[in-house]
């Protein structure tokens, strides 16, 4: 007894299109996430670096 499953016509095309669309969706969500991460870092208002020690600094403004 042989069981044969026949996929409907166009089934593989629909699967390929769905996979392609999800790939594009994930790329767009990643780009938006990176943009939001940059905005979040900028809005914190923290300095880029922190000075731990001052060496040979007289404190006068030039």
N, C-alpha and C positions, 0 to 999 in steps of 0.2 A: 504494500500500500504506500503510495507516494503522495505526500502533501505538498502542494505548490501554492505559494502565496504570491499573488500578483499585486504589485503596487499600482495605485491609480495613475493615470497619465498625468505627467507634470509634477509628480511628487518630489522628485529629486531637484527640480528647478526651484520649487517653493522652499525646500530646505536650504539650498545654496543661497538664495536671496535673503532668507531670514538670518542665516549666519553672517552674511556680509553686512546687513543692516545693524545687527548687534555689535559687530566689530567697529563700525563707524560710530555707533552710539557710545561705546566704551572709550573710544579715542576722544570724542567730544567731551565726555564727562571728565576724563583725565585732564584735558586742557583747562576746563573750567575750574577744576579742583586746584591745579597749579596756580591759576590766576587768583583764586580766593586765598590761597596760602600766602602769596606775595602781598596781597592787600592786608592780610592779618598781621604779617610781620611789620609792615609799614605803619599801621595804625597803633601799634604798641608804643611807639615813640621812644624806644630804648636806644641808647647809643650803639654805634657799630662796634666799639671797643671800650674797654675800661682800663684806665691807667692805674697800675698798682703802686709804682714808686716813681718819684721825681728825682732825677740825678742831674746835678749841675744846673739847677733852675733857681734864678734869683727872685722870681715872682713879679718882676716889673714888666709892664706892657710896653711894647715898642711902638 
